[in-house]
C-alpha cells in the first residue's frame, strides 16, 4: 500500500511541475508578449497586423492550444512511466 501512495505522490508531483511550466509559458506569452513587450513587438508585422497586437488577440490563444497538446503528450508519457496507462 505504501508503494502505491509513493508512486501516486511522485506522479502528481511531476504532473504539477509540468502544469507549472506550461502555464508559466502561457503567462509569459499572453502577458509578456501581449502587454509588456507589445511596443517592441509592434515593430514586426504578421499579415498586416502588428505582432504585439497579434499576440494580445490571437497568439496567446494559439499558444494555449499548442500547450494543451504538449500537456497531453507529456501526460501520456507520464502515465506510461508510472504504469497508469491501462
C-alpha positions in Angstrom: 0.0 0.0 0.0 2.8 2.4 0.8 4.4 1.8 -2.5 1.2 2.8 -4.3 1.0 6.0 -2.3 4.6 6.8 -3.0 4.1 6.2 -6.7 0.9 8.3 -6.8 2.7 11.1 -4.9 5.6 11.1 -7.4 3.2 11.0 -10.3 1.3 14.1 -9.0 4.4 16.0 -8.1 5.7 15.6 -11.7 2.2 16.4 -13.1 2.1 19.7 -11.1 5.7 20.5 -12.3 4.5 20.1 -15.9 1.4 22.3 -15.2 3.5 25.0 -13.6 6.0 25.1 -16.5 3.3 25.1 -19.2 1.1 27.7 -17.5 4.2 29.8 -17.0 5.0 29.7 -20.7 1.4 30.7 -21.5 1.5 33.5 -18.9 4.8 34.8 -20.4 3.4 34.7 -23.9 0.0 36.2 -23.1 1.1 38.8 -20.6 4.6 39.4 -21.7 4.2 39.4 -25.5 0.7 40.9 -25.4 1.3 43.6 -22.8 4.9 44.1 -21.5 6.7 43.7 -24.8 3.9 45.0 -27.0 5.7 48.2 -28.1 8.8 46.3 -29.1 6.9 43.6 -30.9 4.8 46.2 -32.8 7.8 46.9 -35.0 7.2 43.5 -36.6 4.1 42.7 -38.7 2.3 39.5 -39.4 -0.4 39.6 -42.1 -0.6 43.3 -41.9 -1.1 43.4 -38.1 1.5 44.4 -35.6 3.0 41.5 -33.7 2.2 42.8 -30.3 -1.5 43.2 -31.2 -1.5 39.8 -32.8 -0.1 38.2 -29.6 -2.7 40.0 -27.5 -5.6 39.0 -29.7 -4.7 35.6 -31.2 -1.2 34.5 -30.4 -1.8 33.6 -26.8 -4.8 31.5 -27.7 -2.8 29.6 -30.3 0.0 29.1 -27.8 -2.5 27.8 -25.2 -4.0 25.3 -27.7 -0.5 24.1 -28.6 0.4 23.8 -24.9 -2.7 21.6 -24.4 -1.4 19.2 -27.0 2.0 19.3 -25.3 0.4 18.6 -22.0 -1.5 15.6 -23.4 1.7 14.2 -24.8 3.6 14.7 -21.5 0.8 13.1 -19.6 0.7 10.1 -21.8 4.5 9.6 -21.2 4.0 10.2 -17.5 1.1 7.6 -17.4 3.3 5.0 -19.1 6.2 5.8 -16.7 4.2 5.2 -13.6 2.0 2.4 -15.0 -1.3 4.3 -15.2 -1.7 3.8 -19.0 -4.1 0.9 -18.8 
